Amino acid sequence: MAALAVGGAGIAQAQEDSADTGSEAGDSAGTESAPEGILPIPSYPGAVFERTHLLGDFNGGRTSLAQRGVQFDMDLTQHLQGVVSGGRDVATRYGGSLDYLLQLDLQRMGVLPGALVTARGESRYGDSVNTRAGSLLPVNTDMYFPMTTDPDDGIALTITELTYTQYLSPTVAVFAGKLNTLGGDANEFASGRGKTQFGNAHFVFNPVTALTVPYSTLGGGALWAVCPQFTIVGSVFNTADSSTTSGFDDFGDGWTFNAEAQLKYELGRQPGGQNLGFIYGGDGDFVNIRTKFTFDEDTGLAVNSEDDTWALYWSGWQYLWSNPNDDTPINPANGKPDRRGIGLFARAGIGDNDTLPIDWHLSGGLGGRGPVDARADDHYGVGYYYSSIERGRFAADAGLEDHTQGFEAFYNASLTPATDLTLSAQVVDGVNSRLDTATILGVRLQLRF
């Protein structure tokens, strides 16, 4: 899931936006001004077909809580998806997820300047077609995470994020706790956690990071906002995933270091951005997929392993055209294009081909928002990916391909500011040469409360 921009760039962006949104939200609730804080205050009021949250403002109560530093959001994402041809099995499945996000702005509370607590809980129900498509990575990212032994296990509730962030200055912060990594490597046209943009995991994060960057894990790091357009984030965390556990038992089972540089700029007066990151996994037990089995007198046949591994990844996005009268701040981590327009995106990655199943990856495509005046809040994307697979000495005999590739197109119709309906189509080559190319069609409905 790439970099832990998690506690980092998203908070830096929130500070950048707060001057634009905080006072306006306070005025809408009838107060003179909101106390200065780290997070902007959302605009909760409005009619049902105008407000950004279906439950609204509770007669000003929700805005009042936000002004006191407490923000709680919840979304429900439902999926109806089917493998209509190819893959392992022609099947249609329905499932959904609930995401609960609690943010405590301790600065706005008057408790501690520059301090923020973020907690994320998640639930999952139903089934997905991830195990039936025959693909290397999930075709439905939202239904794959949090990780469980059985990919379609139901989850009543698990805490996947509990992070404390402390700004030491307006540009330097440290963070620690249980980190959720899926928001890393943010891209204006290809992020969204599988809930709002692409569903296929190849477009949500860089696959070369999958071995060493778990979905939810204990760790910490620091960020430095060198300037409003350039941020550096570094972090160290457990390599093992703790989606449904506390994570404390994972100490000693390997660690990962991640550093990422995030840049935003304008090219020909059009917004753009790039991320460049490095990952090193140490003190682990990474299978060397290029060597033969060995014989151990005590254990019999054994697989050679390495103590460390590495990966290097890049992503970029660039508007080709955007509304010249729109100066909305760009936040690549929020899962949607912020301005009406059209642009390009791309990802690339390479890694240690002794240990990584995917030793290099390329993906790219087109994304945009507001195709016509009457649908100014709709957004869409079309993408293609190609991943080279390091098969090892026995994988060819097992019928595994030396690459995988796929295509996805989606259209997200904004029914209201708090309700999105997405239609998607995927064509995916599996890793097993005995399986036919899979075609997957899907409908996704997201409600933000």
Secondary structure, 3 states (H helix, E strand, C coil): CCCCCCCCHHHHHHHHHHHHHHHHHHHHCCCCCCCCCCCCCCCCCCCCCCCCCCCCCCCCHHHHHHHCCEEEEEEEEEEEEEEEECCCCCEEEEEEEEEEEEEEEHHHHCCCCCEEEEEEEEEEEECCCCCCCCCCCCCCHHHHCCCCCCCCCCEEEEEEEEEEEEECCCCEEEEEEEEECCCCCCCCCCCHHHCCCCCCHHHCCCHHHCCCCCCEEEEEEEEEEEECCEEEEEEEEECCCCCCCCCHHHCCCCEEEEEEEEEEEEECCEEEEEEEEEEEEECCCEECCCCCEEEECCCEEEECEECCEEEEEEEEEEEEEECCCCCCCCCHHHCCCCCCEEEEEEEEEEECCCCCCEEEEEEEEEEEECCCHHHCCCEEEEEEEEEEECCHHHHCCCCECCEEEEEEEEEEEEEECCEEEEEEEEEECCCECCCCCEEEEEEEEEEEC
